[in-house]
Amino acid sequence: MDDIQHLTCRGGETLAYRRVDGDGPTVVWIGGFRSDMEGNKAMALDAAARERGWDYVRYDHFAHGKSSGDWRKATIGRWREDAICMIDSLQGPVVVVGSSMGGWVALLLALARPGRMAGLVLINPAQDFTERLMWPSLADHERHAILRDGEIVIVEEGPPGEGLGEYVLTLGLFEDGRDWLLLGAPLPIAAPVHIFQGRADDVVPWRHATALVERLTGGDVRLDLIEGGDHRLSAPDDLERLIEAVERMRLQAFT
């Protein structure tokens, strides 16, 4: 099924998604901040789903890609809520694959719907990034402007396909993010968790992943530190590792 579909969630906002029909637990892709469902990792999983007969869903967050929504109203809480909306529209167990910010959303989803989780695969997970990574990285004048005006415009250029471009950072994003912080308490996630973390990631430092591992309780946790791996982890070897990890999670769900 190649056509974009739309799922209506709170307030009449719609999530754009694509689905590959297959067997077994549904693999659900949750992308990162300012990314969409057409990225390299999402598309590699799409190809694997078609080749291997997986049931697979990839979608765009609220105010991302082809989904609806006002970016200035986008928050971690909204993205969590919409992930729950998506999972609740599906049947049976799910293997959730979360990249960067999508890793944070995936963890929040697992806590909200523990009975649906067959496993989590997280790529450079950025739990708590608004508070622990993004806010400290801003210049003093940028933080002051957010507190004074409620928002600032960020321009983040980079190589083709890598820069986040121009976007607004709102005070609401940071204030809401504090309601969903995870690293201050144990995380009782019973489903198996497999984390891939690049040692050379300059966006989410690798010690951010070890801090997460220390908090996860209740299930098997595997952390693979990828020597030389960057934040994207989209090299051919990285994609192959990701696909095989998802396949193992799917097979575990049958045993």
Backbone torsions as a table, in degrees:
resi	resn	phi	psi	omega
1	MET	NA	107.8	-171.1
2	ASP	-97.5	-22.9	-174.4
3	ASP	-69.8	145.8	174.7
4	ILE	-67.6	133.0	175.3
5	GLN	-111.8	166.1	-178.3
6	HIS	-133.1	132.6	178.1
7	LEU	-111.7	127.0	-179.7
8	THR	-87.1	127.0	179.6
9	CYS	-119.8	-161.3	-172.9
10	ARG	-54.7	140.9	176.5
11	GLY	72.8	10.9	-179.1
12	GLY	79.7	2.6	177.2
13	GLU	-69.9	149.0	-175.9
14	THR	-118.5	137.5	173.5
15	LEU	-96.9	124.3	174.9
16	ALA	-82.4	135.9	179.9
17	TYR	-149.7	161.1	173.4
18	ARG	-126.0	146.0	-176.2
19	ARG	-131.9	139.9	168.4
20	VAL	-108.0	122.5	-179.6
21	ASP	-81.9	131.5	179.3
22	GLY	-160.2	-157.7	-176.2
23	ASP	-111.6	166.5	173.3
24	GLY	79.4	-171.5	178.8
25	PRO	-60.1	144.5	-179.9
26	THR	-77.2	125.9	173.6
27	VAL	-84.1	124.7	-176.5
28	VAL	-118.4	121.0	178.6
29	TRP	-89.5	128.3	175.2
30	ILE	-122.1	112.8	-172.2
31	GLY	-83.1	-177.8	-174.5
32	GLY	-94.4	-177.6	-179.6
33	PHE	-63.6	122.9	178.3
34	ARG	67.8	18.4	176.4
35	SER	-110.2	168.7	179.9
36	ASP	-131.0	-177.1	-172.7
37	MET	-81.4	7.3	179.5
38	GLU	-103.0	10.8	-178.9
39	GLY	-71.8	169.8	-173.9
40	ASN	-58.4	-46.2	-176.5
41	LYS	-68.8	-42.5	178.2
42	ALA	-61.4	-39.6	-178.7
43	MET	-74.3	-33.5	175.8
44	ALA	-63.6	-40.3	177.1
45	LEU	-68.1	-35.1	176.4
46	ASP	-60.8	-46.2	179.3
47	ALA	-63.3	-41.0	178.8
48	ALA	-64.5	-39.1	179.7
49	ALA	-61.4	-42.4	-180.0
50	ARG	-67.2	-38.3	-177.6
51	GLU	-74.3	-35.6	-170.8
52	ARG	-106.5	-0.9	176.2
53	GLY	80.3	26.0	177.8
54	TRP	-76.4	152.7	162.1
55	ASP	-86.2	127.4	-169.3
56	TYR	-145.5	135.5	176.9
57	VAL	-130.3	132.7	170.7
58	ARG	-128.0	140.5	-175.6
59	TYR	-142.1	164.6	175.3
60	ASP	-98.6	135.0	174.7
61	HIS	-59.8	160.0	166.3
62	PHE	-45.4	130.4	178.4
63	ALA	65.1	21.7	174.6
64	HIS	-123.1	151.4	171.1
65	GLY	49.9	-126.1	-176.8
66	LYS	-97.4	6.3	174.6
67	SER	-80.3	159.3	179.5
68	SER	-84.7	173.8	174.8
69	GLY	127.3	145.6	176.7
70	ASP	-86.8	118.7	-177.0
71	TRP	-53.7	-36.2	-178.3
72	ARG	-66.4	-14.7	177.5
73	LYS	-102.8	6.5	-177.9
74	ALA	-79.6	131.0	-179.6
75	THR	-144.3	166.7	175.6
76	ILE	-59.7	-42.9	179.8
77	GLY	-60.1	-40.2	178.4
78	ARG	-66.5	-43.5	-179.6
79	TRP	-66.3	-35.3	174.3
80	ARG	-62.5	-48.5	-177.6
81	GLU	-59.8	-40.8	-179.2
82	ASP	-71.8	-33.1	174.5
83	ALA	-63.0	-40.5	176.5
84	ILE	-63.6	-42.4	177.3
85	CYS	-57.0	-43.4	180.0
86	MET	-65.7	-46.9	-178.7
87	ILE	-63.6	-39.4	-179.3
88	ASP	-66.8	-18.0	178.0
89	SER	-84.7	-9.9	-177.3
90	LEU	-101.2	164.8	177.7
91	GLN	-108.8	143.4	171.1
92	GLY	78.8	-172.2	-177.5
93	PRO	-71.5	157.8	-179.5
94	VAL	-131.0	147.0	167.0
95	VAL	-106.9	113.8	-174.7
96	VAL	-97.6	128.7	178.6
97	VAL	-113.9	114.2	-176.8
98	GLY	-118.9	131.5	-178.9
99	SER	-112.6	127.4	176.6
100	SER	54.9	-118.5	177.1
101	MET	-56.7	-33.1	176.8
102	GLY	-60.5	-24.9	174.3
103	GLY	-66.8	-40.7	176.1
104	TRP	-62.0	-47.8	179.6
105	VAL	-61.3	-40.3	179.5
106	ALA	-62.4	-41.1	178.4
107	LEU	-65.4	-42.6	177.1
108	LEU	-63.2	-37.8	177.7
109	LEU	-64.4	-43.1	-179.9
110	ALA	-62.9	-35.6	177.2
111	LEU	-71.3	-32.4	-178.5
112	ALA	-80.6	-31.5	-177.0
113	ARG	-130.8	60.5	-174.7
114	PRO	-60.6	-33.1	-177.6
115	GLY	-71.2	-11.6	-178.6
116	ARG	-95.9	-11.1	-169.8
117	MET	-85.5	117.4	169.8
118	ALA	-90.3	-17.6	178.9
119	GLY	167.3	160.1	175.9
120	LEU	-126.6	134.7	170.9
121	VAL	-119.2	119.8	-174.3
122	LEU	-117.8	134.0	-179.0
123	ILE	-114.2	115.8	-177.8
124	ASN	43.3	56.2	-173.1
125	PRO	-62.1	137.3	-173.1
126	ALA	-115.9	44.2	175.4
127	GLN	-54.9	140.7	176.5
128	ASP	63.9	19.5	-171.2
129	PHE	-63.7	-32.0	-178.6
130	THR	-60.0	-39.1	-175.5
131	GLU	-89.3	-41.3	-171.5
132	ARG	-92.3	-26.3	-174.3
133	LEU	-117.4	-50.9	-172.7
134	MET	-74.8	-52.1	-177.5
135	TRP	-58.4	-47.4	178.3
136	PRO	-64.4	-23.9	-177.5
137	SER	-80.1	-14.9	-179.7
138	LEU	-74.7	149.8	175.0
139	ALA	-70.4	156.8	-178.9
140	ASP	-54.5	-43.7	-177.4
141	HIS	-67.1	-27.9	177.6
142	GLU	-71.9	-43.0	177.2
143	ARG	-62.4	-43.3	179.5
144	HIS	-61.5	-40.6	-179.5
145	ALA	-65.3	-39.9	177.8
146	ILE	-63.2	-44.6	-179.8
147	LEU	-66.6	-34.1	-178.1
148	ARG	-80.7	-45.5	-170.7
149	ASP	-105.1	-12.9	-179.4
150	GLY	89.5	-7.5	179.3
151	GLU	-170.3	162.2	169.1
152	ILE	-141.3	161.2	174.4
153	VAL	-98.9	126.8	178.1
154	ILE	-106.3	136.8	172.3
155	VAL	-119.4	113.1	-175.9
156	GLU	-125.0	96.8	-179.6
157	GLU	-92.2	160.6	178.4
158	GLY	-167.7	-172.9	176.3
159	PRO	-58.5	157.6	-179.8
160	PRO	-50.1	128.9	178.7
161	GLY	83.3	-0.3	-176.1
162	GLU	-117.3	-35.4	-178.6
163	GLY	-70.1	148.2	179.6
164	LEU	-84.5	-6.6	177.7
165	GLY	72.7	-150.3	-179.5
166	GLU	-100.3	130.6	179.2
167	TYR	-156.1	166.7	-178.8
168	VAL	-100.3	134.7	169.6
169	LEU	-105.5	124.5	-176.1
170	THR	-106.1	153.3	173.2
171	LEU	-61.1	-35.2	179.5
172	GLY	-60.3	-34.8	177.6
173	LEU	-60.2	-44.5	-178.1
174	PHE	-73.2	-41.1	-179.5
175	GLU	-65.4	-44.5	178.5
176	ASP	-65.7	-38.1	-179.4
177	GLY	-56.5	-32.5	-179.6
178	ARG	-66.2	-20.8	178.1
179	ASP	-76.4	-13.3	-172.1
180	TRP	-123.8	19.6	180.0
181	LEU	-66.2	142.0	-172.9
182	LEU	-115.9	-23.1	-168.8
183	LEU	-83.0	1.9	-180.0
184	GLY	-92.5	-0.4	-176.5
185	ALA	-152.7	162.8	175.7
186	PRO	-60.5	149.1	179.9
187	LEU	-115.5	98.8	-175.1
188	PRO	-80.9	75.6	179.3
189	ILE	-105.1	113.2	-174.4
190	ALA	-79.6	-25.2	-179.3
191	ALA	-67.7	149.5	175.8
192	PRO	-63.1	143.9	-178.9
193	VAL	-126.4	127.9	176.7
194	HIS	-120.9	120.0	-176.0
195	ILE	-112.1	130.4	169.9
196	PHE	-107.9	126.1	-177.7
197	GLN	-134.7	123.7	177.0
198	GLY	-76.1	130.4	177.9
199	ARG	-68.9	-25.2	-179.1
200	ALA	-98.9	15.9	179.4
201	ASP	-67.2	120.1	-179.7
202	ASP	-99.3	7.2	176.6
203	VAL	-105.6	-49.2	176.7
204	VAL	-120.0	101.7	-177.0
205	PRO	-59.6	148.5	-174.3
206	TRP	-63.0	-26.3	178.1
207	ARG	-69.1	-17.6	174.6
208	HIS	-65.3	-33.6	177.9
209	ALA	-72.7	-38.8	179.1
210	THR	-67.2	-33.3	175.4
211	ALA	-62.9	-36.8	177.3
212	LEU	-66.9	-45.1	-179.9
213	VAL	-57.4	-39.7	180.0
214	GLU	-63.3	-25.2	-177.5
215	ARG	-92.1	-22.3	-176.2
216	LEU	-73.3	128.2	179.0
217	THR	-133.2	155.0	170.2
218	GLY	102.1	-15.5	-178.3
219	GLY	-151.8	175.6	178.9
220	ASP	-71.3	137.0	179.1
221	VAL	-129.1	129.7	176.2
222	ARG	-123.4	130.2	176.9
223	LEU	-118.7	119.9	174.4
224	ASP	-106.7	113.0	174.5
225	LEU	-89.3	117.9	-174.1
226	ILE	-93.6	108.8	-179.3
227	GLU	-61.5	124.9	-179.1
228	GLY	79.8	-3.0	-178.1
229	GLY	-70.4	137.5	-180.0
230	ASP	-97.9	-168.8	-177.0
231	HIS	-70.3	-29.5	-176.3
232	ARG	-77.2	-35.3	-176.2
233	LEU	42.9	55.5	-176.8
234	SER	-119.9	11.5	175.0
235	ALA	-67.6	159.6	-178.0
236	PRO	-52.6	-42.5	178.5
237	ASP	-64.1	-37.6	179.2
238	ASP	-64.4	-43.5	-178.8
239	LEU	-66.8	-38.1	178.1
240	GLU	-64.3	-42.7	177.6
241	ARG	-61.2	-41.5	-179.4
242	LEU	-62.5	-48.1	-178.6
243	ILE	-60.6	-44.3	-178.9
244	GLU	-67.5	-34.2	177.3
245	ALA	-65.3	-42.1	178.0
246	VAL	-64.8	-41.6	178.2
247	GLU	-59.7	-42.9	178.3
248	ARG	-62.5	-41.6	178.1
249	MET	-60.9	-42.0	179.6
250	ARG	-62.9	-45.2	-178.9
251	LEU	-64.6	-37.5	177.8
252	GLN	-59.8	-33.5	-177.4
253	ALA	-66.3	-20.1	-179.2
254	PHE	-90.4	-11.5	-174.2
255	THR	-101.3	NA	NA
